[in-house]
Amino acid sequence: MADAWISYFGIRVTNLERSLEFYTRLLDLEVVSRGRSSDSEAVQLRDRQSGQRLELNWYAPGSPYAGPYVPGEGLDHIGIEVRDLPATRDRLQELGIEVATRELPSDQDVWVSPEFRVLFIKDPDGNFLELFDVPKVRPG
């Protein structure tokens, strides 16, 4: 996928506010965005000098993504920005790569918000890759 680039890394944390304070104080990262669903919360941070981004992901007990936490195994997903998510989804289908429905209703593989569109795939070892775009013009 030539029109794709790594945008950020997401790590799973056990206490979002504690981790947020740690990363903002230690590395002077700034909060870029914050989002919440019924069983999760995420905060995306950016390094003021390099522009590199880190996403902190917290899952409520009972969430299918919470699982046992093992230090050192907290990679949640890699965020990859693409130019055109529907075209990317078509390309994935051509390549025989299945879309994972992580955090999405089972009948919907592209989640749309006012800010971005997103879908998930898994790499050969089962690691989640989040593919997203930020369209400037949204249909009706």
N, C-alpha and C positions, 0 to 999 in steps of 0.2 A: 504494500500500500504506500505508494510514493507520496500521496497527499495526507500523510499522518505523521505526528510527532509526539514524543512523550511530553506530557504537560505537568504531571505531578505524581507523587507516590502517596498512597493512603495507608496509614498504619492503624491498627486496632488498639484502643486504649481502654483501661478499666475505670478511669475516673477522668472525664473530659475536662472539667474545670482545673483539676490539678495538672494535667498534661498541658493544657492551654497556658497556664501560668508559667510552667517550666520552660516551654519553647519560646514564649514571648519574652520572658526575662533573660534566659540564657543566651539566646541567639538574636534577640531584638526583632523577631519576626512580627509582621503585622497581619491582622485578620483581614482576609479578602472577602470571605463569605461564610455564612452560617446557615445550616438547614436542619430541619427536624421532621421526622415522621413518627408514626405511632410507636415504633419500637427502636428507633435509632436517632442519633444526632451526629452531625459532622461539622467540622470547622476547617476551612481551608486557610492556610497561612502562606505568606510570601516573604522571602528574604529581601530586605530593602536594598541590598547591594547587588546580588546576582540575579534576582528575579525568580530563583528556584522556588517551587511550591511544595508544601507538605500538607496533607489532609489528615486530620485526626478523626477517627471514627469510633463512636461508642455505641454498643448494642445493649438494650435492656435484657435483663434475665428473662429467659423464655424465648427470645428471638432466635430464629433458626441460624443466625449468623453469629450469635454470642459464643457458643462453644467454650470449652475449657481454655483458659488463657495460659500459654506457655511462653515465658520470657524468651525473646529472640525469634519467636515464630509469629510476630504480630503483623506481618505484611497483610494488608487487607485487599488491596488491588492497586493496579497501575493505571493511571488516567492517561488516555491517549486521545488527543484532539485530532479530528479529521475535518476536511473541508466540507463534506456533504454526507451526512449520516445516512439518508435513504440510499444514495449511490453506494456507500460503503456496505450497507446491509445487503444490497444486491450482489456486490462483489463477493462477500462472505458466502452467500448462497451458491454462487458459481464455484467457489473453492471447496464447497462441502463443509464449511465451518458452521456449526450450530450456534444460534444465539441462546445464551443462558438467560433465564427469566429472574435472576437475582433481584430482589427488592421491587419486582414488577408484578402486576397481575398476570396470571398464567396465560391469559389470552392476548397479552400486549407485549411486544418485544421492543418497542421504541417508546420511551417515556418522554413526554414533552412537558416542559414547564415554561414560564415566561422568559427564563434566562437561557435555557439550553435543551437539547434533545440528547438522549443517552440510551445506549444498549450495552449489554455485557456479553462477553464471550469468555471461554476458558482456554488456557494454554494446554499443551499436552499433559502437564502434571496437575491440572485442575486449578491453577491460579487464575483468579478473575482479572480480566482486562476490561476496563470501562472505556468504551469508545463514545465520544461525544462531539457535537458541533454547537456552534453559537450562531444560528442564522440571524441575519439582520432583518429579514422580512419574513413574517410568518403568514401562512395561509389563513384566511378567514377565521 
